[in-house]
Each structure stands twice: as C-alpha cells, then as structure tokens.
Amino acid sequence: MTYIFNTLKQNQLLHKGDKVAIGMPVFTPYIEIPELDEYALEEVAINADPANGWQYSDEELDKLKDPAVKIFFCTNPSNPPSVKLDERSLQRLADIVNNDRPDLIILTDDVYGTFADDFQSLFATCPQNTVLVYSYSKYFGATGWRLGVIATHENNVLDQKLAALPDSSKQLLDRRYGSLTPDVRGLKFIDRLVADSRTVALNHTAGLSTPQQVQLVLFSLFALMDENEVYKTSLKKIIRRRQAALYRELGVPVEIDPNGVDYYTLLDLEELARKLYGDEFAVWVTKKFTGIELLFRIADETGIVLLPGEGFGTHQPAGRASLANLNEFEYAAIGRALKKMADDFYQVFSAGS
C-alpha cells in the first residue's frame, strides 16, 4: 500500500489537494496515509450502510462520478465488517467506469477474498482501471513474512496517464528512472513501483527477498494442488465455528449474510445492548459511556482487547474482533465476558442509576 501511494505521487498521478475516495469503514492506513503532509490528499468517504449488510448504496458510489476524484481505495471483502461487495455494487462500479469515469483509478485490497464464497474482484469487473493488491499472510497464517503481490492489467489506465503527462514531467521522470532503462517513457507503472520500493538506486534488490520468493512459490503451489479446496473449506469452517461460539455465549444469534466472510466480526455495542435488553437500555448505555470507554472497560474487566470501530471509520460504537487468532474456547470466553458486563450494566440501569 505504501509503495503504491509513493509511486503514484512520484509519477505525478496524484498531487497534493487531489480528491481520493475511500470505501468506509476500512483498514486504517487507507485513512491515515492520504492525510500525511507528503500527500495532503482530500478524502471523500464512500460509506457502507450497516443496515444494508455493509454494502455501498448507489448514492454513495455515485460520488465516484465526480471527475475531481482521482482514485478509489477499496478493501474487498471489507475490514472490519468482513463483507464482500455484492453483484449490484460490482455492476454499479463497472457502469460508472464504463460510462462516466474511464479515467478512474481503483485500488482494491483483496486479502480476505480467499475466505469468501463465490468471490469476484473489481480486478475482474474493471480490469483496466484496477490495481489489485493481495497478501498471502491471512490465508496461510504467515503475517510476519510480509508476502504480497500487486497486479495490473497489461493495458491499464495508469500507463495511459503516464503517456499523457506533459513533456516537462516526462523529463523529470527520465532522470529519476534513467538508470533502469534507456526507454524510460516505455517503462510501465508496475515496473516503476518495483524500482521505487528500493528508491530506484537499489533496483537490483527490489521486490521480495529470495527466501520470501521461495515461500511464496510454495504457498502458491500448495493452493494450486488443493484442487478440491480442502484447506480453504477447513479454514472457513474454523472461523465460523469460532464466531458461532462467541455469539452463542453472548446470547445473540449470528446473522447469516451470503456476502459475509467472517474473518472479523464487528461488534456493534449499541445494537448488542438493544438485542439483549431492549431500546431503552441501548440508549442509556450509549449516553452513559462512549464507545472507547466501553472498550476500555471491557479490556480492564475481562482482559479482552477489541479494536475500536471508529478507528476504521465506523459511525457507531463498535469493537472489532479477529476470528483468526484464538482458539474456539477463547472466543466462547469472550462472549461470556461481554454478556456478564451487559448483565452488570443492566442491573445498574434497572436500579435507576
């Protein structure tokens, strides 16, 4: 992600003050990186609707029709709601690109796609406009290896934009990448990105190290050999059993969403209070405590650390729990602890305090 931001800036495809659209809620670097002084981009939120399965409405997606929006950042499936884009959203985005914004750049982070059923990437629906980012870290439990891939279509809008730069800009870029090739103007965006990952001067060591490349190849071969998707099916079952254990002990049914991926679960604290003890209790809790206060109290009393949803751009008090890190009995313990805290709050509420 950081490499892509940097190369877009270095190649004058993004300038300070440009508008970037961000699908919200989202993994925090997508919010924080554009705000850094070296980028100083204006953020346009494309807000997913929690009441509609965390999908983007047509009205939100139509913000992308604004020609001032240079790029759309999207995590699909989303983080933290853990929901893939539905067919309507994919088609709406494709229509916007085809009919209104053939110049729009899309960056899609599909790291959780391998946990989804019948997943389709924006790279498939808008291939010439999309930069695809994928990481092996989640699917293979190898976060420390930092194994990721970036893909672009061989005929893409990024290279078209590079070709359309004014001659003064091309001359600057000739100097930047001149040590790589005598034909800098024929150098594709993705090759510039690789060189920029080592500040061009160390291009001979750019990309993944040899041990990382070997590990990536082994993971890839394993996935290709698993023709019956036994590994993938097992992973899906494991995370959904963990989710079921958490909500069973919490006393709230799991809502089945055909677009749900369930790598994370986003615990809407107000909605959980409402389901457990009704509307009046939910209003009381959210007036008496902020979302952050509730999460700190959960951590103090139970030892459970949930990331605040607002850090990902959610608008309601919520906590994010990963379903990939603990054993099933530990998720059951989380559910019991949350239920006990809700029961304690309800006793205070019932006493009129």
C-alpha positions, 0 to 999 in steps of 0.5 A: 500500500505504501509503495503504491501511494509513493509511486503514484505521487512520484509519477505525478498521478496524484498531487497534493489537494487531489480528491481520493475516495475511500470505501468506509469503514476500512483498514486504517492506513487507507485513512491515515496515509492520504492525510500525511503532509507528503500527500495532503490528499482530500478524502471523500468517504464512500460509506457502507450502510450497516443496515444494508449488510455493509454494502455501498448504496448507489448514492454513495458510489455515485460520488465516484462520478465526480471527475475531481476524484482521482482514485478509489481505495477499496478493501474487498471483502471489507475490514472490519465488517468482513463483507464482500461487495455484492453483484449490484455494487460490482455492476454499479462500479463497472457502469460508472467506469464504463460510462462516466469515469474511464479515467478512474483509478481503483485500488482494491485490497483483496486479502480476505477474498480467499475466505469468501464464497463465490468471490469476484474482484473489481480486478475482474469487473474493471480490469483496466482501471484496477490495481489489485493488491493481495497478501498471502499472510491471512490465508496461510497464517504467515503475517510476519513474512510480509508476502504480497503481490500487486497486479495490473492489467497489461493495458491499464489506465495508469500507463495511459496517464503516464503517456499523457503527462506533459513533456516537462514531467516526462523529463523529470521522470527520465532522470529519476528512472534513467538508470533502469532503462534507456526507454524510460517513457516505455517503462510501465507503472508496475515496473516503476513501483518495483524500482521505487520500493528500493528508491530506484538506486537499489533496483537490483534488490527490489521486490521480495527477498529470495527466501520470501520468493521461495515461500511464496512459490510454495504457498502458491503451489500448495493452493494450486494442488488443493484442487478440491479446496480442502484447506480453504473449506477447513479454514472457513469452517474454523472461523465460523465455528469460532464466531458461532461460539462467541455469539452463542455465549453472548446470547445473540444469534449470528446473522447469516449474510451470503456476502459475509466472510467472517474473518472479523466480526464487528461488534456493534455495542449499541445494537448488542445492548438493544438485542439483549435488553431492549431500546431503552437500555441501548440508549442509556448505555450509549449516553452513559459511556462512549464507545472507547470507554466501553472498550476500555472497560471491557479490556480492564474487566475481562482482559479482552482487547477489541479494536475500536470501530471508529478507528476504521471509520465506523459511525457507531460504537463498535469493537472489532474482533479477529476470528483468526487468532484464538482458539474456539474456547477463547472466543466462547470466553469472550462472549461470556465476558461481554454478556456478564458486563451487559448483565452488570450494566443492566442491573445498574440501569434497572436500579435507576442509576 
